[in-house]
């Protein structure tokens, strides 16, 4: 049984997992849907009530029925590197590839349908609340007056994108920024704006969930840190990431989140306040983990490899129409 990894060629994080799969003699095929119809080929036959499908990449041929798991890591848009690329070819290729894979009995990390839903930040915040995770007061609006009233109730705010990275090529990360106290919020009328109460944090927390395994890392915020540097990705903070324990209440809530979201993998970001409360900020269903593993030594790549290699109980079980994601 083969592990299929869908990701781009430059994804060194995937390489970390492949090393462990190779060491365990687990067959692996790695391909980027962007390489359809050049270096990647597919074929599916529906005859006499049966389906037979195959994928070819880098000289390897794999049967779709022979897949034990599929890791959707960082794939490019289907056929986006084809010699005669077009939106039509991308749509056709994506429909063919993912349509065939959806019919397999493999376990997904993560299922495309679950991933697509999980990317919606308003949905994330509501699910986190329902699962018992503390969520800072948040407003998403195109009404300037609503923003002004929210700022009157919560004078110390941050603004962040609703959708994440800016859709340029290559994608550009948009930082979370502190809102100027004299902002008049007129500009929110031109597009949905996410405003959130700023958590006066003493540490950033990255919790990486792989199935039932929860691996948390903590990055302390120096006492003299600039309060305007609210985004850990862009802050001039030399503190190292260190492994930390997950409070039982958070662990229970995160597992409930994963179960309801039908995710096998999630990178959770929290802000820890002076009282030790972990405030939920977001969950990235395909978030990076390499930098955490390098600094903390936590075996995240090995945990992913073990999940992918394990056929799991009830292979092919369904949850709300998607393959069960949590082992």
N, C-alpha and C positions, 0 to 999 in steps of 0.2 A: 504494500500500500504506500502511495506516494503523497508527500506534502507539496502542495502547490502554493507558491508565493507570488503574488501579484504586486510588483513594485517597479520603480524606475531604476535605471542602471546605476545611478549615483548614490543609491541608498546604502550607506555604510552601516546604518543601524541594522538593516536586514542581514548584512554579512555576519554580525555578531551572533545572530540566531542560527544561521546556516552552519557556522563552525560547530555548534553543539549538535545539530542534527547529523552532520557528517561524522562526528566522533561517535555517535550512537548507531551509525550505519543505517540511518533512516533515509530512504530515497527522497530527493528533493528536485523539483523543477521550478526554476525561477523565470518569470517572463514579465514583460511590460506590455499591456494591451496596446500601448502607443505603437508598438512594432508590427501590429497587424497592418497591412498584409505583406510585410516584407520578411523580417526574420522570424515572425510568428505566423503559424497557420492553424486552421481548425477545420474539423469536419464532423458532421452529425448525421446519422441515418435513422430515420423513423420508418421501420418496415415490420410488417407482421406483428404489430402490437408491442414491439420492443424498440429500445433506443440504444444505439452504439455511437459514442462520440470520442474523438481524439483531439489532442493538442500537440503541436510540434514547436519546439523552441530550442535553439542552439544545438541542433542535431539530435535532440531527445524527443521521443514520441511517448506520450502518456495517454492511457485510457481514462476518460472522465469517470467511468464506473470504478476505476482503481484508485481514486483519490480518498485519502483518509481525512484530510483537512485542507482548508483553503485560508490562507492569511492574506487579507486585503490590506496591504501595508501603505504604500504610496504610489498607486498605479497612475500612469498618464492616461489622458483621454484616448479612447480606442482609435487606432489608425491615424493618430495625429502626426506620425512621422512617415506616413505613406508617400510614395513618389507623387501621386496625384491626390493629395488630401483635400477633403471637403467636409462640410458639416453633414452632408448626406452620408458619406462614407463612414464618418465617426458614429453616426446614429445607427447605421446598418451593422457595423462591426460590434458596437457595444451591445446591441440587441442580441446578436448571434452568440457572442462569447458569454455574457452574463446569463442569457436565457438558457443556454446549455448547462452552465455551472449550477444554476438554481435547481436543475433537475437531478443533480447528483445527491448521493447520500452522505456527503462529506460534512464535517463540522466546520463552522465558519468562525473566523476571528477577523472582522466581525461581518455578519450578514449584511449585504449592501442595503437592504431595506431598513434594517435596524440602524445602520450607520447614518443613512440619509436623515432619518427622523431625529437621531441623537445629536445631529449638528445644530439643530434649532435652539438657540440660547433661551428664548422664552419657555420652550418646552422643558429644557434642562432645569431652569429655576423652579418651575412648578413641580417637577418630579422630585427635585431635591427637597423642597418643602414637605411634600407628601411623605417622603421617606424619613423625615426627621432630621435632616441636615440644616443647621443654621444658615440662613440666607440674608445678606444685608438688604435693607430697604432699597428697592429698585423701581425705576420708572422707564418705560419705553414709550415714546410719544412723538407725535408731530404737532402737538398743540403747544405753542410757546407759553400760554398762560398756565397750562398744567405743569410745565417745567418750572416756571417761576414759583408756583405754589409748593411744589415739591422741594425746591431749594430753600423756601422759607421754613419748611419743617425740618429739613436736613441741610444745614448751611455748608457742611463740608462734604463735597461731592467729587466723584470721578466720572469721566465720560469714557466709554469704550465702544468699539464697533459691535453691532448686533451679530454680524456674520463671521467675523474673524479676519483672515488675511485679505488684503486688497487684491482683486482679481487681475493683476497685471502679470506679465511674463518676464522674469520669474516672479512668483507671488511675493508681495511685500508685507511684512508684519506691521500692523497698525497698533501702536502702543496705547495702553490705558494711561490717561492723563488726568491730572487734577484740574477741576473747574475753577476758573478765576472767580473770586468772590463778587466782582461787579459785573459778571456776565448777565446779559439781558435775555438770552435764549431765543432771540428772534430767528436765528438760523435753523432751529429744529424744524421749522415749517417746511424746509426743503428736503427732508429725509428723516426716517425713523432714527431717533437718538436714544441711546441707553445711558441713563444716569443712575448712579449707585452711591449709597452712603459710603464714604471712605472709612475703611477699617484701620484704626491706628494700630498697626501690626508690630509685633516684636519678632515675628519670623514668618517666612514663607514656607508652605508645606507642599510637597509634590507626593501624592500617593498614587502608586502604580498598581493597578489591579489586574491580575492575570488569573481568570477563573476565580477560584476561592482564595488565591494567595494575594495578600495585601502587603506591599513593600513601600514604606513611607520614608521620606527624607525631609530634613529640616534645614533651612538656611536662615540663621539669625540675622536680624536687622541691627546694625550698630546703633548705639544710643544717640550718636551725633549724625545719623543719616539725614539727608535732605528729605523733608516730608513731601516734597513735590515729586520725588522719584518713587512712584507707586507701582511701577511695572518692573518685576524682578528681572525680566529679560533685558532691560535697558538700564538698570540701576548700576551705579558704580559701587558695588558691594563686593568686597573681596572675601567675605566670610565663606567658608566651604560648606557644601552640602554634607550633612551627616545623617546616618541612619537613625530613625527614631521609632518608638513604639506607637501603635495606633490605638487610641482610646477605644474601649469596648463599644461605647455608644456610637462612635463614628464608624467602626468596623461593621456593626450591624446595619446601620443606615446605608453604607456604601454597597454592601451585598444586596440589600433590598433594591437599591437603585439599579445595579447591574442586572438583577433578575427581571425587574419590570421593563428595563430598556432593552433586554435581550442582547446584552453585550458580553463578550468573553474577555474583552480588554478595555480598559479605560484609564486615562491619565487625569487624575483629579487635582485641581489646584485649590488650596485653601490659604486663608490669611489667619494667622494665630494672633489674637489680641492679648492685652496685658493680663487678662484673667485666665488665659489658656484655652479660650474657646476657639475652635476651628470653624471659620466662616467659609462656606462653600462659595467659590467664584465661578468655576466651570469644570466640565469634564470633556476632554478631547478624546474621541473614540479611536484616534490613530496617533496620539501624541508621542513625541520623542522620549526615549528613556536612556539613550546612550550616555548622555552627560551625567546623569544620576549614577549609573552603574560605574562609570569611570571614577567618580569622586568618592563614592561610598563603598564600592565593592559588592553591592547588593546583586544577587544572581538573577537579574531580571531576564536577560537573554536566555539563560538556561531554563527559567520557569516557562517562558514562551515556547521554547523548543520542546519541553516535556509535554506541554498542553497540546501542541500540534502533533506530536508523535503518538499520543495516547488516543486509541480509537474511541475511548469513552463508553460509558454504559448507554444502552439504548441508542446506538448510532443511527442518525437520521431522524430522531424524534422531532416532533414539530411543536412549536409554541406560537400560537396566533398566526399560523401560516408560514413561519420562518423556522429554520433549523434551530434547535435549542442551543443557546450560546453559552450557558453557564454550567460548568461541570460540577 
